[in-house]
């Protein structure tokens, strides 16, 4: 669990990549093969609880001392796919984002004292010397879903289960899943449409960043967008009506067809929806 999402839980969304066992080195492949046969593999809430527990001590432990050996596991058409948590790596990356963010210094110091941050930075630097090519299988975002993530999915891949729905008592679930090859194709088409219609901007830069990240993974991987804890921040009726992937696809199609007015209106509607969610973090 990242530092940012640990501090501000549970209002975080996640972009995950699940890879087939063949994508891992032999020793790690054996570990994940044994792990996937377990009947008690932990879920997202277990990962969240562990991250929260690390924030209880004084001073807090924003980044685990040891790397997690856990993962999310799914099976698609009989093929086992694994998404390692890599909690320690994600903690380091989130710490960089937190330190470089907009939090006032007194707030940041209260959350993670300077001496703790210095130790975490030194640990990360030493680790990077031994693991220069490491990358996380999970990206997180707090109080939002980055709009570029929706470019990877179609509305038909949307999976929504309301709270206390058919799956039994519990919170709502909203996610998208798609094969890696499909995600890459959609991202490439979106980039082409954007670059053909407007100059480089934040959306283009975000798509390029996501594309570079996806290139690191096996071509037969699975990509998942999970609204995670955001389902607790959005009203049930708004969540049920949320078709953000469809809205973004509509805007990209309008750009491709040269209809800038429709593209702009669609994008503004989508941006306003997520701006309203982000604003909730400042509500009483």
C-alpha positions as CSV (number, residue, x, y, z in Angstrom):
1,X,0.0,0.0,0.0
2,X,1.4,3.4,-0.9
3,X,2.2,6.1,1.7
4,X,-0.3,8.5,0.2
5,X,-3.1,6.0,0.0
6,X,-2.3,4.7,3.5
7,X,-2.6,8.2,5.0
8,X,-5.8,9.0,3.2
9,X,-7.5,5.7,3.1
10,X,-9.9,4.4,2.0
11,X,-10.4,6.9,-0.8
12,X,-7.9,5.5,-3.4
13,X,-8.2,3.8,-6.8
14,X,-5.8,1.4,-8.4
15,X,-4.5,0.4,-11.8
16,X,-3.1,-3.2,-11.6
17,X,-1.3,-5.6,-14.0
18,X,-1.7,-9.3,-13.5
19,X,1.0,-11.4,-15.3
20,X,1.1,-15.1,-16.2
21,X,3.5,-17.2,-14.2
22,X,5.7,-17.5,-17.3
23,X,6.5,-13.8,-17.0
24,X,8.5,-14.4,-13.7
25,X,12.0,-15.7,-13.2
26,X,12.1,-19.4,-12.3
27,X,12.5,-19.1,-8.5
28,X,9.8,-16.4,-8.2
29,X,7.6,-18.4,-10.6
30,X,7.7,-21.4,-8.2
31,X,6.8,-19.1,-5.3
32,X,3.8,-17.7,-7.1
33,X,2.7,-21.1,-8.3
34,X,2.6,-22.3,-4.7
35,X,1.0,-19.1,-3.5
36,X,-1.8,-19.3,-6.1
37,X,-2.8,-22.7,-4.8
38,X,-3.6,-21.3,-1.4
39,X,-7.2,-21.0,-0.4
40,X,-6.6,-18.1,1.9
41,X,-4.9,-15.5,-0.3
42,X,-5.4,-12.0,1.2
43,X,-7.4,-9.4,-0.6
44,X,-7.3,-5.6,-1.0
45,X,-8.8,-5.0,2.5
46,X,-6.1,-7.1,4.0
47,X,-3.4,-5.1,2.3
48,X,-5.1,-1.9,3.5
49,X,-5.3,-3.1,7.1
50,X,-1.6,-4.0,7.1
51,X,-0.6,-0.6,5.8
52,X,-2.7,1.1,8.5
53,X,-1.1,-0.9,11.2
54,X,2.3,0.4,10.2
55,X,1.1,4.0,10.8
56,X,0.1,3.3,14.4
57,X,3.6,3.2,15.9
58,X,5.4,6.4,17.0
59,X,7.3,7.3,14.8
60,X,5.2,5.7,12.0
61,X,6.6,3.1,9.6
62,X,5.6,4.6,6.2
63,X,7.5,2.0,4.2
64,X,7.7,-1.6,5.3
65,X,11.1,-2.9,6.4
66,X,10.7,-6.0,4.3
67,X,9.1,-6.5,0.9
68,X,5.7,-8.2,0.8
69,X,5.5,-11.8,-0.5
70,X,1.8,-11.4,-1.2
71,X,-0.1,-10.8,-4.4
72,X,-3.5,-10.6,-6.0
73,X,-4.4,-13.7,-8.0
74,X,-7.0,-14.3,-10.7
75,X,-7.6,-17.1,-13.1
76,X,-8.7,-16.4,-16.7
77,X,-9.7,-19.3,-18.9
78,X,-7.7,-21.6,-16.7
79,X,-4.5,-19.4,-16.8
80,X,-3.2,-18.2,-13.4
81,X,-2.3,-14.5,-13.4
82,X,-0.5,-12.8,-10.5
83,X,-0.2,-9.1,-9.4
84,X,2.5,-8.9,-6.7
85,X,1.8,-6.3,-4.1
86,X,5.4,-5.0,-3.9
87,X,4.3,-2.9,-0.9
88,X,7.8,-1.7,0.0
89,X,8.6,-0.4,-3.5
90,X,5.2,1.3,-3.8
91,X,5.8,2.9,-0.4
92,X,9.1,4.4,-1.5
93,X,7.5,5.7,-4.7
94,X,4.5,7.2,-2.8
95,X,6.9,8.8,-0.3
96,X,8.6,10.6,-3.2
97,X,5.2,11.8,-4.4
98,X,4.1,12.9,-0.9
99,X,7.3,14.9,-0.3
100,X,7.1,16.5,-3.7
101,X,3.4,17.3,-3.3
102,X,1.5,20.3,-2.0
103,X,1.2,19.5,1.7
104,X,2.3,22.3,4.0
105,X,5.6,21.5,5.7
106,X,4.2,21.4,9.2
107,X,1.5,18.9,8.1
108,X,4.0,16.7,6.3
109,X,6.4,16.8,9.3
110,X,3.5,15.7,11.6
111,X,2.6,12.9,9.3
112,X,6.1,11.6,8.6
113,X,8.8,13.3,10.7
114,X,11.9,14.5,8.8
115,X,14.2,11.9,10.4
116,X,11.9,9.1,9.2
117,X,11.8,10.6,5.7
118,X,15.6,10.8,5.6
119,X,16.0,7.2,6.6
120,X,13.4,6.1,4.0
121,X,15.2,8.0,1.3
122,X,18.5,6.5,2.2
123,X,17.1,3.0,2.2
124,X,15.5,3.5,-1.2
125,X,18.7,4.8,-2.7
126,X,20.6,1.8,-1.5
127,X,17.9,-0.6,-2.8
128,X,17.8,1.1,-6.2
129,X,21.6,0.5,-6.7
130,X,20.8,-3.2,-6.5
131,X,17.4,-3.1,-8.4
132,X,17.7,-0.3,-11.0
133,X,15.0,-1.7,-13.3
134,X,12.3,-2.5,-10.7
135,X,8.7,-1.4,-11.3
136,X,5.5,-1.8,-9.4
137,X,2.6,-3.9,-10.7
138,X,0.1,-1.5,-9.1
139,X,-0.4,2.2,-9.5
140,X,-2.6,4.2,-7.0
141,X,-4.4,7.5,-7.0
142,X,-6.0,9.2,-4.1
143,X,-9.4,10.9,-4.3
144,X,-9.6,10.3,-8.1
145,X,-9.2,8.0,-11.0
146,X,-6.7,9.6,-13.5
147,X,-8.7,10.2,-16.7
148,X,-5.9,8.6,-18.8
149,X,-6.6,5.2,-17.1
150,X,-10.1,5.1,-18.6
151,X,-8.5,5.1,-22.1
152,X,-7.4,1.5,-21.6
153,X,-11.0,0.1,-21.2
154,X,-14.4,-0.1,-22.9
155,X,-17.8,0.3,-21.3
156,X,-18.5,-3.4,-22.0
157,X,-15.7,-4.3,-19.6
158,X,-17.3,-2.4,-16.7
159,X,-18.1,-4.6,-13.7
160,X,-20.4,-3.1,-11.1
161,X,-21.8,-4.7,-8.0
162,X,-23.7,-2.4,-5.6
163,X,-23.2,-2.6,-1.8
164,X,-25.0,-5.6,-0.4
165,X,-25.6,-6.8,-3.9
166,X,-25.9,-10.4,-5.2
167,X,-22.4,-11.3,-4.0
168,X,-23.5,-10.9,-0.4
169,X,-23.2,-8.2,2.2
170,X,-20.3,-5.8,1.7
171,X,-19.2,-2.6,0.0
172,X,-19.8,-1.8,-3.7
173,X,-17.3,-2.9,-6.3
174,X,-16.6,-1.0,-9.6
175,X,-13.8,-2.2,-11.8
176,X,-12.7,-2.8,-15.4
177,X,-10.6,-5.6,-16.7
178,X,-9.0,-6.0,-20.2
179,X,-6.2,-8.0,-21.9
180,X,-2.9,-6.2,-22.1
181,X,-2.9,-6.2,-25.9
182,X,-6.3,-4.5,-26.0
183,X,-5.2,-1.9,-23.4
184,X,-2.2,-1.1,-25.5
185,X,-4.2,-0.7,-28.7
186,X,-6.7,1.6,-27.1
187,X,-4.0,3.7,-25.6
188,X,-2.2,4.0,-28.9
189,X,-5.4,5.1,-30.7
190,X,-6.2,7.6,-28.0
191,X,-2.7,9.1,-28.2
192,X,-3.0,9.3,-32.0
193,X,-6.3,11.1,-31.8
194,X,-5.0,13.6,-29.2
195,X,-1.8,14.4,-31.0
196,X,-3.7,14.9,-34.3
197,X,-6.2,17.4,-32.7
198,X,-4.4,19.3,-30.0
199,X,-0.9,20.2,-28.8
200,X,0.9,18.2,-26.1
201,X,-0.7,18.6,-22.7
202,X,-1.3,16.9,-19.4
203,X,-3.6,14.2,-20.8
204,X,-1.1,13.3,-23.5
205,X,1.7,13.2,-21.0
206,X,-0.3,11.0,-18.7
207,X,-1.1,8.6,-21.5
208,X,2.5,8.4,-22.5
209,X,3.5,7.6,-18.9
210,X,0.9,4.8,-18.6
211,X,2.0,3.4,-22.0
212,X,5.7,3.2,-20.9
213,X,4.7,1.5,-17.7
214,X,2.5,-1.1,-19.6
215,X,5.4,-1.9,-22.0
216,X,7.3,-3.4,-19.0
217,X,4.8,-6.3,-18.7
218,X,4.1,-9.6,-20.5
219,X,1.9,-9.2,-23.6
220,X,-0.6,-11.8,-22.2
221,X,-1.1,-9.9,-18.9
222,X,-4.4,-8.6,-17.7
223,X,-5.0,-4.9,-16.8
224,X,-7.4,-3.9,-14.1
225,X,-8.8,-0.6,-13.0
226,X,-10.4,-0.8,-9.5
227,X,-12.3,2.1,-8.0
228,X,-11.2,0.7,-4.6
229,X,-12.1,2.9,-1.7
230,X,-13.6,5.6,-3.9
231,X,-16.9,3.6,-3.9
232,X,-17.3,4.9,-0.3
233,X,-16.9,8.5,-1.4
234,X,-19.4,8.5,-4.2
235,X,-23.2,8.3,-3.7
236,X,-24.6,4.9,-4.8
237,X,-26.8,6.4,-7.5
238,X,-23.8,8.4,-8.9
239,X,-21.7,5.2,-8.8
240,X,-24.3,3.2,-10.6
241,X,-24.5,5.9,-13.3
242,X,-20.8,6.4,-13.7
243,X,-19.7,5.5,-17.3
244,X,-16.4,7.3,-17.3
245,X,-14.7,4.9,-19.8
246,X,-17.6,5.3,-22.2
247,X,-17.4,9.1,-21.8
248,X,-13.7,9.3,-22.5
249,X,-14.1,7.0,-25.5
250,X,-16.8,9.3,-26.8
251,X,-14.6,12.3,-26.5
252,X,-11.6,10.6,-28.2
253,X,-13.9,9.5,-31.0
254,X,-15.1,13.0,-31.4
255,X,-11.5,14.2,-31.7
256,X,-10.8,11.6,-34.3
257,X,-13.8,12.8,-36.3
258,X,-12.8,16.4,-36.0
259,X,-15.7,17.4,-33.8
260,X,-13.9,19.6,-31.3
261,X,-17.1,20.9,-29.7
262,X,-18.4,17.5,-28.8
263,X,-15.0,16.4,-27.6
264,X,-14.6,19.5,-25.4
265,X,-18.1,19.1,-23.9
266,X,-17.5,15.4,-23.2
267,X,-14.2,16.0,-21.5
268,X,-15.5,18.9,-19.4
269,X,-18.4,16.7,-18.2
270,X,-15.9,13.9,-17.3
271,X,-13.5,16.3,-15.6
272,X,-16.2,18.0,-13.6
273,X,-17.4,14.6,-12.3
274,X,-14.0,13.8,-10.9
275,X,-13.4,17.3,-9.7
276,X,-16.4,16.9,-7.5
277,X,-15.0,13.7,-6.1
278,X,-11.6,15.3,-5.4
279,X,-13.3,18.3,-3.7
280,X,-14.7,15.9,-1.1
281,X,-11.4,15.6,0.6
282,X,-11.8,19.1,1.8
283,X,-15.3,18.6,3.1
284,X,-16.1,18.4,6.8
